[in-house]
Amino acid sequence: MPPNASRGMAASRTSLQCDDILFEIFQNLHPPNVQYGTPGSSKIEARKTLARCARVCKAFLPYALDHLWWEIDSISVALKVLPVLCVTSAKEVLIENTGEWVYIELPSPSVLVRRPIAQAQLPMDNILPHELIRYRLYAARVHKLHVSSEVWDDVLPRIKHVTRLLGGPLFPSIEELEYSSLDPIIHLTTIFPYIAATGSSLSCLSVRTSRVTRFFWEAMQDLDVLQPIIPACSGIHQLSLNGHWHSSSAASFIGAFIHLKTIQFVGSVDSALMRTFATLPDLAELHIRVERVETEARTSKFRSLRKFQLEGTHFATLNRFVELCECPDVQSFRVRIITEPISFVPWILFPWAFLPLLLTTIASKVSRSLRSLDVEAALPVGTTMVTLASILSPLRAIRTLQSIKLNTTPPFTTNYNWVVGPLHEIALGWPGLKEFQVHGGTLPNALQVIFDLVSVCPRLRIIILPKVILSPPSELNTYGLSRHSLRVIYVGYSFAKSRKEARQVASLLNPVFPDLDVSGCEELERAGKEALSTRRMTVWEHVLEEMGRLRRKRVLVNHETVVFRLRRR
């Protein structure tokens, strides 16, 4: 073997012994950290990559297993580690009408039959000590667990038996627990003591139920049945309650967790619930979908709140809820007016003209601290024209704004146009604006919108606009702007009329925006076309192509000038 090869092998062995390097490598392969939408970046592909790493090298094995077992989809996945509860030779029994897999050790394929759970006698007494040790090695790596609609009559006896043999809970290191089921939440109370013990490291609890009933009040559930699990998870920081809850029981349950920092809640709001939210000293994020605001609800002050996300279908309900909230230090506010796809009632309850009134109410509550505002609202049926300035005018008073996102894409495909209005005067109130996004519809004079913003927002770096129609450069008011540090301009999918028009626009924009990332903008345009499954050149692609050509030409001219001067010397 050549000496250089032996030195290379020694160096590779040394690198495999460095825990810091391996830790950083596998952090990038951790499924939650993978960015979706890039080649090989799906969660399934990430898990396949980790599985290959676990098989190929002993140095990779512990790190790959840590990330593979960080999150599992059901308790049964962990129980499969025990040979008694796992089918050998890939033999599986599917219980009809449930879709639940029961793992039975069968002597031969000839006796592989379908049979009900009552007849599936599991030889759990055959679990050996070394098998429990192996189970502990895997279960200790589980930090996030999903508990769904499993067949509790079958799963619960196995869980109880394994827990008794272990002398403790199934998952001693669990940090996040997500319960989602059509069954009553009483099942969570039954199963919880076997999952996490009192004083565990559980920091995130999510409960999601959806009972199908004839009337919505029949689906209301009482959270008081979950009181027994409070001692075991009193230290959680994040709580998500998605279902139909009685507001009084929800207030009592939420109030038991004094260390909460993030709350996600769906349901009705009354005075007791508002007081509970306000009394949490560390509450920093509140994500709430308001279905109804009780008439006796009173104003509450959220002193520690920094991030607010509000959803609903009724404009008056959302406006009423915002009026009851005093949020002096909120930095991020997201409003989402959603519609039910099978009902046209929300269209009637939400006239488009009411959106500025809602934004006025928001501005009156958070005008001193708000940095990011994200508004997603559905348009009424038949809307053909929307005035951008009338929507944004209430936000002029929020001088701390750094990001504005407005999404008006309706659930039904309709075509509507934006009317800009006096946007320049409104933007004077946003000296620190860094990002401006508008989605949905068609913007006839997009170039004028860009100059209206950049002429008064020196820190603006990102502009994203909907489908555009380019106006002639001669009709633009550039406000005497000669240079700006804008980095990204992205516009929606729209066709160019001619190459000559694109050259004129590129000649105008290139000297004003020398820092524009042309290649990055072109990648965004290509990604947008791939999402629409089209290859036709867009109007903005033509402009970016011309800007790139002008920049290459300028670099070439500068190079030739330098060479000429050097030769003269």
Secondary structure, 3 states (H helix, E strand, C coil): CCHHHHHHHHHHHHHHCCHHHHHHHHHHHCHHHCCCCCCCCCHHHHHHHHHHHHHHCCCCHHHHHHHHCCEECCHHHHHCCCHHHCCHHHCCEECCCCCCEECCCCCCHHHCCCCCHHHCCCCHHHCCHHHHHHHHHHHCCCCEEEECCCCHHHHHHHHHHHHHHHCCCCCCCCCEEEEEECCCCHHHHHHHHHHCCCCCCCCEEEEEECCCCCCHHHHCECHHHHHHHHHHHCCCCEEEEECCECHHHHHHHHHCCCCCCEEEEEEEECHHHHHHHHHCCCCCEEEEEEEEECCCCCCEECCCCCEEEEEECCHHHHHHHHHCEECCCCCEEEEEECCCCCCCHHHHHCCHHHHHHHHHHHHHHHCCCCCEEEEEECCCCCCCEEEHHHHHHHHHHCCCCCEEEEECCCCCCCCCEEECCCHHHHHCCCCCCCEEEEECCEECCHHHHHHHHHCCCCCCCEEEECEECCCCHHHCCCCCCCCCCCCEEEECCCECCCHHHHHHHHHHHHHHCCCCCHHHHHHHHHHHHHHHCCCCCEHHHHHHHHHHHHHHHHHHHHHHHHHHHHHHC
